[in-house]
Amino acid sequence: METKVQCLIVDDEPLAINLLKMHLSKFGAIEIAGAVEDAVEAIDFLNTHNIDLMFLDIHMPEMKGTELLRSLKNPPAVIFTTAYRQYALEGYDLNAIDYLLKPISFSRLAQAVEKYFAFHKQQNSTSPNPEINENFLYLQERSFIHKIPVAEIVYAESMGDNLTFYLKDREITSRCTVSSVEKFLSENGFIRIHRSYIVSLKLITSIGPVSVFIGKKELPIGRTYRKRVLEQLNYKAFFNKK
């Protein structure tokens, strides 16, 4: 039996939620896992459920949908829903699958759902290994491919099948593993400090018993990696012999 797409509706208008539920009930491949009315409820729900697709209202009290999306480390695919056309550009800047203006017709929603399935198919057919070219990595994030200068990467963190690259001014999450980029990054001044982390060696500012620091950012260091990190930093320790 094929697994259904798990979706979450986030909207502060009950009528809008009911309309989306009615439209989505006509798609056999989609299952509505939940519907919440604000960003706080959405965060709690996402922390306890595996969601593939989120229908996210933008103009909500306390926290806008765009702010919610920016706060999520590993967000699901998103289709924005709003009555305000002026948010469209911001929505697309956040790599949304689509942007729907209320009141949402079934035909327009169907187009957005088809975009999601096309995106999902593309992701599943994409190699999990990023493309490497000279001093750049080409990383796919949702429907975009980013050209990333290695010099801008501060560190990368593995989370399941995804790897988040922390750059000097942004973050990019791509479907790949630390192992797929470790050799290339190691040849370009990076070092593995943990099974989940690889960092720029020149940016390490201090090292403790169980962590390294990049400025004020603290990252864990695995016991099996500590000796190698110290060696790479040209560190010499002197101990009193007893």
C-alpha positions as CSV (number, residue, x, y, z in Angstrom):
1,M,0.0,0.0,0.0
2,E,1.4,3.4,-1.1
3,T,2.1,5.8,1.8
4,K,0.0,8.9,1.6
5,V,1.4,12.4,1.7
6,Q,1.0,13.7,5.3
7,C,-0.1,17.4,5.3
8,L,-0.6,20.0,7.9
9,I,-2.9,23.1,7.5
10,V,-1.9,26.2,9.4
11,D,-4.4,29.0,9.3
12,D,-6.1,31.3,11.8
13,E,-9.3,31.3,9.9
14,P,-11.6,28.3,10.5
15,L,-13.5,28.9,7.3
16,A,-10.2,28.8,5.3
17,I,-9.2,25.5,7.1
18,N,-12.6,24.0,6.2
19,L,-12.3,25.0,2.6
20,L,-8.8,23.4,2.3
21,K,-10.0,20.3,4.0
22,M,-12.9,20.0,1.6
23,H,-10.6,20.4,-1.4
24,L,-7.8,18.1,-0.2
25,S,-10.3,15.3,0.7
26,K,-10.6,14.8,-3.1
27,F,-7.0,13.8,-3.4
28,G,-6.6,10.1,-2.6
29,A,-2.8,10.4,-2.2
30,I,-3.0,13.1,0.5
31,E,-3.9,12.7,4.1
32,I,-4.7,15.6,6.4
33,A,-2.6,14.9,9.5
34,G,-3.7,18.0,11.3
35,A,-5.0,21.6,11.2
36,V,-3.9,24.3,13.7
37,E,-4.7,28.0,14.0
38,D,-1.3,29.6,14.9
39,A,2.4,29.2,14.6
40,V,3.0,28.0,18.2
41,E,0.6,25.1,17.6
42,A,2.3,24.4,14.3
43,I,5.7,24.1,15.9
44,D,4.4,21.7,18.5
45,F,2.7,19.6,15.9
46,L,5.8,19.5,13.6
47,N,7.9,18.4,16.6
48,T,5.7,15.4,17.1
49,H,4.6,14.4,13.6
50,N,6.3,13.6,10.3
51,I,4.8,16.1,7.9
52,D,5.6,16.1,4.1
53,L,3.6,19.2,3.0
54,M,2.4,22.2,4.9
55,F,-0.3,24.6,3.8
56,L,0.8,27.8,5.6
57,D,-1.1,31.0,6.0
58,I,1.1,34.1,6.0
59,H,-0.8,36.8,7.8
60,M,-1.4,35.3,11.3
61,P,-1.3,36.9,14.8
62,E,1.9,36.8,16.8
63,M,4.1,35.2,14.1
64,K,3.7,35.4,10.4
65,G,3.9,32.2,8.3
66,T,7.1,33.4,6.7
67,E,8.6,33.9,10.1
68,L,7.5,30.4,11.2
69,L,9.1,28.9,8.1
70,R,12.4,30.7,8.7
71,S,12.4,29.4,12.3
72,L,12.2,25.8,11.3
73,K,15.5,23.9,10.9
74,N,14.1,21.1,8.7
75,P,10.8,22.4,7.3
76,P,8.5,20.3,5.2
77,A,7.6,21.4,1.7
78,V,5.3,24.5,1.9
79,I,2.5,25.9,-0.1
80,F,1.6,29.4,1.2
81,T,-2.0,30.5,1.4
82,T,-2.9,34.1,2.0
83,A,-5.3,36.9,1.1
84,Y,-2.5,39.3,0.6
85,R,-0.8,39.4,-2.8
86,Q,2.1,41.6,-1.5
87,Y,3.6,38.6,0.3
88,A,4.2,36.6,-2.9
89,L,7.8,37.6,-3.5
90,E,8.8,36.9,0.1
91,G,7.1,33.5,-0.2
92,Y,9.0,32.5,-3.3
93,D,12.2,33.7,-1.8
94,L,11.7,31.0,0.9
95,N,11.5,28.3,-1.8
96,A,7.8,27.7,-1.4
97,I,6.3,25.1,-3.8
98,D,3.5,27.6,-4.6
99,Y,1.6,30.6,-3.4
100,L,-2.2,30.5,-3.3
101,L,-4.4,33.6,-3.0
102,K,-7.6,33.3,-1.0
103,P,-10.4,32.4,-1.7
104,I,-8.7,29.3,-3.0
105,S,-10.4,27.4,-5.9
106,F,-10.2,23.7,-6.3
107,S,-8.6,24.0,-9.7
108,R,-5.8,26.4,-8.4
109,L,-5.2,24.1,-5.4
110,A,-4.9,21.1,-7.8
111,Q,-2.2,23.0,-9.8
112,A,-0.2,23.5,-6.5
113,V,-0.6,19.9,-5.5
114,E,0.7,18.8,-8.9
115,K,3.7,21.1,-8.4
116,Y,4.4,19.4,-5.1
117,F,4.3,15.9,-6.6
118,A,6.6,17.0,-9.4
119,F,9.0,18.4,-6.9
120,H,8.8,15.2,-4.7
121,K,9.5,13.0,-7.8
122,Q,12.5,15.2,-8.7
123,Q,13.9,15.0,-5.2
124,N,13.5,11.2,-5.1
125,S,15.3,10.8,-8.4
126,T,18.1,13.1,-7.5
127,S,21.4,11.6,-6.4
128,P,22.1,12.2,-2.7
129,N,25.6,13.2,-3.5
130,P,26.2,16.9,-4.2
131,E,28.0,17.9,-7.4
132,I,31.6,19.1,-6.8
133,N,33.4,21.5,-9.1
134,E,36.8,23.1,-8.2
135,N,36.1,25.2,-5.1
136,F,32.3,25.1,-5.2
137,L,29.6,22.7,-4.1
138,Y,26.3,22.5,-6.0
139,L,23.6,21.8,-3.5
140,Q,20.0,21.1,-4.2
141,E,17.5,22.6,-1.7
142,R,14.0,21.9,-2.6
143,S,13.5,23.1,-6.2
144,F,16.7,25.2,-6.3
145,I,20.3,24.4,-6.9
146,H,22.8,26.6,-5.1
147,K,26.4,27.2,-6.1
148,I,28.3,27.4,-2.8
149,P,31.8,28.7,-2.6
150,V,33.7,26.5,-0.1
151,A,35.3,29.5,1.4
152,E,31.9,30.7,2.7
153,I,31.2,27.4,4.6
154,V,31.7,27.6,8.3
155,Y,30.5,24.1,9.2
156,A,28.1,21.4,8.2
157,E,25.7,19.4,10.4
158,S,24.2,16.1,9.5
159,M,20.6,15.3,10.4
160,G,19.4,12.0,9.0
161,D,19.5,12.1,5.2
162,N,20.0,15.9,5.2
163,L,23.1,18.0,5.6
164,T,22.8,21.6,6.7
165,F,25.6,23.9,5.6
166,Y,26.1,27.0,7.8
167,L,27.5,29.8,5.7
168,K,28.7,33.2,6.9
169,D,25.3,34.7,6.1
170,R,22.8,31.9,5.5
171,E,21.9,28.2,5.9
172,I,21.3,25.6,3.2
173,T,19.9,22.2,3.8
174,S,20.4,19.6,1.1
175,R,19.7,15.8,0.8
176,C,23.2,14.4,1.2
177,T,25.5,13.1,3.9
178,V,28.7,14.2,5.6
179,S,30.5,11.2,4.0
180,S,29.6,12.4,0.5
181,V,31.5,15.7,1.0
182,E,34.1,14.8,3.6
183,K,37.0,14.0,1.2
184,F,36.5,17.1,-0.8
185,L,36.1,19.4,2.2
186,S,39.0,17.8,4.0
187,E,41.2,18.7,1.0
188,N,40.0,22.3,1.3
189,G,40.7,23.0,5.0
190,F,37.9,21.2,6.8
191,I,38.0,18.5,9.5
192,R,35.5,16.0,10.8
193,I,35.0,16.6,14.6
194,H,32.0,14.4,15.2
195,R,30.0,11.8,13.2
196,S,27.5,14.7,12.6
197,Y,29.8,17.7,12.1
198,I,32.6,18.8,9.8
199,V,34.0,22.3,10.3
200,S,36.4,24.8,8.8
201,L,39.7,24.2,10.6
202,K,40.9,27.8,10.3
203,L,37.7,29.1,12.0
204,I,38.1,27.0,15.1
205,T,39.0,29.5,17.9
206,S,39.2,27.1,20.9
207,I,38.9,23.5,21.9
208,G,37.7,22.0,25.1
209,P,37.3,18.4,26.5
210,V,34.1,17.8,24.7
211,S,33.6,20.6,22.3
212,V,35.2,23.1,19.9
213,F,34.3,26.7,19.4
214,I,33.9,28.8,16.3
215,G,33.7,32.2,17.9
216,K,30.8,31.8,20.4
217,K,29.3,28.8,18.6
218,E,29.9,25.6,20.5
219,L,30.0,22.3,18.6
220,P,30.4,18.8,20.1
221,I,33.7,16.9,19.4
222,G,33.6,13.1,19.4
223,R,36.2,11.2,21.5
224,T,37.6,9.4,18.4
225,Y,38.1,12.7,16.6
226,R,39.7,14.8,19.3
227,K,43.3,13.6,18.8
228,R,43.2,14.2,15.1
229,V,41.7,17.7,15.6
230,L,44.5,18.6,18.0
231,E,47.1,17.3,15.5
232,Q,45.6,19.3,12.7
233,L,45.8,22.4,14.9
234,N,49.5,21.7,15.5
235,Y,48.8,21.5,19.2
236,K,51.4,20.1,21.6
237,A,50.4,19.2,25.0
238,F,52.8,18.9,27.9
239,F,51.8,16.8,30.9
240,N,53.5,16.4,34.3
241,K,54.7,12.8,34.7
242,K,53.7,11.2,38.0
